[in-house]
Amino acid sequence: MPENYGIALLITFLAGLATAIGAGVAFIVKKDNMKVLSIGLGFSAGVMIFLSFVDIIPSAGEMLQAVFPHKYNWIVYISFIIGLIVAILIDYFLPDHVDEDEMFNPDVPSKHNKMIKHAGILTAVAICVHNFPEGMATFMTSTQDLTLGLSVGLAIAIHNIPEGIAVALPVYQATGKRRYAMLYAALSGISEPIGAVIGMFLLKLFLPQMMVGASMAAVAGIMIYISFDTLLPLAKEYGNWHLSMIGIVSGILFIWTSLLLLP
């Protein structure tokens, strides 16, 4: 197994840091000007969906075929479902959605600042939990293929920008202090490198090579759920479906081209 753990950790750290970028965007861009984010989210979904089905799942099958020549397809299938279930359970018990009025009207006077701040902090906690498996996903794909890991890291980073917005605006509205909003947004992304560190620990000490294939298939399940449950609905919310489609097709063509140029 490639020993590029340092680069994989760096990719995951930078992807998690994108929540802080989202916090910065929250203070300079109004909702009416966020159509570009709709394209970006569609782009991210296109990258993740394409990679999951065209690269990650076939790679998982190749890893498992050497050990389970007759049953590897079933193992990939079951692992993919397990990844979906993990993502669904996290989303069910700790949803990361926030009230749109709170997100996009930070300057409206409110008598409920404490409640709004509480909502922002809870959103940060929820996003931390959601980002943990994303960190493991980015790390594990990066250890197997750096090109693939960079692609996943880019998609996750774009996805993290609106999460940073969702954390920063309620906190800023309640406190009036940008540094607090930036801090909470940045901390909401810290679980991604934590997930990467735990992924490295598992790969080094517990997971034999044959289990890496199953883990990769589960990662694909997580990415597919994120794409359809979070990225595509948000892309439509920030702009419209035509803009989202531009992003999706652009993401697919971009990653397809990169895989052809950098095999």
C-alpha positions as CSV (number, residue, x, y, z in Angstrom):
1,M,0.0,0.0,0.0
2,P,1.4,3.4,-0.9
3,E,2.9,5.3,2.0
4,N,1.8,8.8,1.0
5,Y,0.1,9.4,4.3
6,G,1.5,12.9,4.7
7,I,0.1,14.2,1.4
8,A,-3.2,12.5,2.1
9,L,-3.4,14.2,5.5
10,L,-2.6,17.6,3.9
11,I,-5.3,17.1,1.2
12,T,-7.8,16.3,3.9
13,F,-6.8,19.2,6.1
14,L,-7.1,21.7,3.2
15,A,-10.6,20.3,2.3
16,G,-11.7,20.8,5.9
17,L,-10.3,24.3,6.0
18,A,-12.8,25.3,3.2
19,T,-15.5,25.9,6.0
20,A,-13.4,28.9,6.9
21,I,-13.5,30.1,3.3
22,G,-17.3,29.7,3.5
23,A,-17.3,32.0,6.6
24,G,-15.5,34.6,4.6
25,V,-17.9,34.3,1.7
26,A,-20.8,34.8,4.1
27,F,-19.6,38.4,4.9
28,I,-19.0,39.6,1.4
29,V,-21.6,37.9,-0.8
30,K,-25.4,38.3,-0.6
31,K,-27.8,35.6,-1.6
32,D,-28.7,37.3,-4.8
33,N,-25.0,36.9,-5.9
34,M,-24.6,33.3,-4.9
35,K,-25.5,31.7,-8.3
36,V,-21.9,30.9,-8.8
37,L,-22.1,28.7,-5.7
38,S,-24.9,26.8,-7.3
39,I,-22.6,25.9,-10.2
40,G,-19.9,25.0,-7.7
41,L,-22.1,22.7,-5.7
42,G,-23.3,21.0,-8.9
43,F,-19.7,20.7,-10.0
44,S,-18.8,19.0,-6.7
45,A,-21.7,16.6,-7.0
46,G,-20.7,15.7,-10.6
47,V,-17.2,15.0,-9.5
48,M,-18.2,12.8,-6.6
49,I,-20.9,10.8,-8.4
50,F,-18.6,10.2,-11.4
51,L,-15.6,9.2,-9.3
52,S,-17.7,6.9,-7.1
53,F,-19.1,4.8,-10.0
54,V,-16.3,5.0,-12.5
55,D,-13.2,4.9,-10.4
56,I,-13.7,4.2,-6.7
57,I,-16.0,1.2,-7.0
58,P,-14.0,-0.5,-9.8
59,S,-10.8,0.1,-7.8
60,A,-12.4,-1.5,-4.7
61,G,-13.4,-4.5,-6.9
62,E,-9.8,-4.9,-8.1
63,M,-8.4,-4.9,-4.6
64,L,-10.9,-7.5,-3.4
65,Q,-10.7,-9.7,-6.5
66,A,-7.3,-11.1,-5.6
67,V,-8.6,-12.3,-2.2
68,F,-12.2,-13.2,-3.1
69,P,-12.1,-14.0,-6.8
70,H,-15.7,-15.3,-6.9
71,K,-17.5,-13.1,-4.3
72,Y,-15.7,-9.7,-4.6
73,N,-18.6,-8.1,-6.4
74,W,-21.0,-9.0,-3.6
75,I,-18.5,-7.6,-1.0
76,V,-18.3,-4.3,-3.0
77,Y,-22.1,-4.2,-3.2
78,I,-22.6,-4.8,0.5
79,S,-19.9,-2.4,1.5
80,F,-21.5,0.3,-0.7
81,I,-24.8,-0.2,1.1
82,I,-23.1,0.0,4.5
83,G,-21.6,3.4,3.5
84,L,-25.1,4.6,2.5
85,I,-26.5,3.4,5.8
86,V,-23.8,5.1,7.8
87,A,-24.5,8.4,6.0
88,I,-28.2,8.0,6.4
89,L,-28.0,7.3,10.1
90,I,-25.7,10.3,10.7
91,D,-28.1,12.6,8.8
92,Y,-31.2,11.1,10.6
93,F,-29.9,11.6,14.1
94,L,-28.0,14.8,13.6
95,P,-29.2,16.7,10.5
96,D,-27.0,19.6,9.4
97,H,-29.8,21.8,7.9
98,V,-30.4,25.4,9.2
99,D,-33.1,27.9,8.8
100,E,-32.7,29.9,5.6
101,D,-33.8,33.2,7.1
102,E,-31.2,32.9,9.7
103,M,-28.5,32.1,7.2
104,F,-29.2,34.9,4.7
105,N,-30.5,37.8,6.8
106,P,-27.8,38.4,9.4
107,D,-28.5,42.1,9.6
108,V,-32.2,41.7,10.6
109,P,-32.7,42.8,14.2
110,S,-33.6,39.8,16.4
111,K,-34.8,39.5,20.0
112,H,-33.6,35.9,20.0
113,N,-29.9,36.3,19.6
114,K,-29.1,33.6,22.2
115,M,-31.3,31.1,20.3
116,I,-29.7,32.0,17.0
117,K,-26.2,31.6,18.4
118,H,-27.3,28.3,19.9
119,A,-28.5,27.3,16.4
120,G,-25.2,28.2,14.9
121,I,-23.2,26.3,17.5
122,L,-25.4,23.2,17.0
123,T,-25.0,23.5,13.3
124,A,-21.2,23.5,13.8
125,V,-21.4,20.4,15.9
126,A,-23.7,18.7,13.4
127,I,-21.3,19.6,10.5
128,C,-18.4,18.2,12.5
129,V,-20.1,14.8,12.7
130,H,-21.0,14.9,9.0
131,N,-17.4,15.9,8.1
132,F,-15.8,13.0,10.0
133,P,-16.6,10.3,7.4
134,E,-15.8,12.7,4.7
135,G,-12.3,13.1,6.1
136,M,-11.8,9.3,6.2
137,A,-13.1,9.1,2.6
138,T,-10.6,11.8,1.4
139,F,-7.7,10.2,3.2
140,M,-8.4,6.6,2.1
141,T,-8.8,7.6,-1.5
142,S,-5.6,9.7,-1.4
143,T,-3.6,6.8,0.0
144,Q,-4.6,4.6,-2.9
145,D,-4.3,7.2,-5.7
146,L,-3.2,10.8,-5.3
147,T,-5.0,12.0,-8.4
148,L,-8.2,10.5,-7.2
149,G,-7.6,11.9,-3.7
150,L,-7.1,15.4,-5.0
151,S,-10.3,15.1,-7.0
152,V,-12.3,14.0,-3.9
153,G,-10.6,16.7,-1.8
154,L,-11.6,19.4,-4.3
155,A,-15.2,18.2,-4.3
156,I,-15.3,18.0,-0.5
157,A,-13.8,21.5,-0.3
158,I,-16.4,23.0,-2.5
159,H,-19.1,21.2,-0.5
160,N,-17.7,22.6,2.7
161,I,-18.0,26.3,1.6
162,P,-21.8,26.5,2.2
163,E,-21.4,24.6,5.5
164,G,-19.1,27.4,6.6
165,I,-21.7,29.9,5.6
166,A,-24.4,28.0,7.6
167,V,-22.3,28.2,10.8
168,A,-20.9,31.7,10.5
169,L,-24.0,33.7,9.8
170,P,-26.1,32.7,12.8
171,V,-23.1,33.2,15.1
172,Y,-22.3,36.6,13.6
173,Q,-25.9,37.7,13.8
174,A,-26.0,36.8,17.5
175,T,-22.6,38.1,18.6
176,G,-21.7,40.8,16.0
177,K,-18.2,39.5,16.0
178,R,-16.7,38.1,12.9
179,R,-13.8,36.5,14.6
180,Y,-16.2,34.2,16.6
181,A,-18.1,33.4,13.4
182,M,-14.9,32.5,11.6
183,L,-13.6,30.5,14.6
184,Y,-16.8,28.3,14.8
185,A,-16.8,27.8,11.0
186,A,-13.2,26.8,11.0
187,L,-13.7,24.4,14.0
188,S,-16.6,22.8,12.2
189,G,-14.2,21.5,9.5
190,I,-11.6,20.2,12.0
191,S,-13.2,16.8,12.2
192,E,-12.1,16.1,8.6
193,P,-8.4,15.9,9.4
194,I,-9.3,14.1,12.6
195,G,-11.2,11.5,10.5
196,A,-8.0,11.3,8.3
197,V,-5.8,10.6,11.3
198,I,-8.2,7.8,12.6
199,G,-8.3,6.4,9.0
200,M,-4.5,6.3,9.0
201,F,-4.5,4.6,12.4
202,L,-6.9,1.9,11.1
203,L,-5.0,1.4,7.9
204,K,-1.7,1.0,9.7
205,L,-2.7,-1.2,12.6
206,F,-6.0,-2.9,11.9
207,L,-7.1,-3.1,8.3
208,P,-5.5,-5.7,6.1
209,Q,-5.2,-4.8,2.5
210,M,-8.3,-6.7,1.5
211,M,-10.4,-4.6,3.9
212,V,-9.2,-1.4,2.2
213,G,-11.2,-2.4,-0.9
214,A,-14.4,-2.8,1.3
215,S,-13.7,0.6,2.9
216,M,-13.3,2.2,-0.5
217,A,-16.7,0.8,-1.6
218,A,-18.3,2.2,1.7
219,V,-16.6,5.6,0.9
220,A,-18.4,5.6,-2.4
221,G,-21.7,5.0,-0.7
222,I,-21.1,7.9,1.6
223,M,-20.2,10.2,-1.3
224,I,-23.2,9.2,-3.3
225,Y,-25.5,10.0,-0.4
226,I,-23.8,13.4,0.2
227,S,-24.2,14.2,-3.4
228,F,-27.9,13.5,-3.7
229,D,-29.0,14.5,-0.2
230,T,-27.0,17.7,0.3
231,L,-25.1,19.0,-2.7
232,L,-27.8,18.8,-5.4
233,P,-30.6,20.2,-3.3
234,L,-28.3,23.1,-2.1
235,A,-27.2,23.7,-5.7
236,K,-30.8,24.2,-6.7
237,E,-31.5,26.4,-3.7
238,Y,-28.7,28.8,-4.4
239,G,-29.5,29.1,-8.1
240,N,-31.7,27.0,-10.3
241,W,-31.7,23.6,-11.8
242,H,-30.1,24.8,-15.1
243,L,-27.2,26.3,-13.2
244,S,-26.9,23.1,-11.2
245,M,-26.8,21.0,-14.4
246,I,-24.0,23.3,-15.8
247,G,-22.1,22.5,-12.7
248,I,-22.8,18.7,-12.8
249,V,-21.8,18.3,-16.4
250,S,-18.7,20.5,-15.9
251,G,-17.7,18.4,-12.9
252,I,-18.1,15.2,-14.8
253,L,-16.1,16.4,-17.9
254,F,-13.4,18.0,-15.7
255,I,-12.7,14.8,-13.7
256,W,-13.1,12.6,-16.7
257,T,-10.5,14.7,-18.5
258,S,-8.1,14.7,-15.6
259,L,-8.3,10.9,-15.3
260,L,-7.5,10.5,-19.0
261,L,-4.6,12.9,-18.7
262,L,-3.3,11.6,-15.4
263,P,-3.8,7.9,-15.4
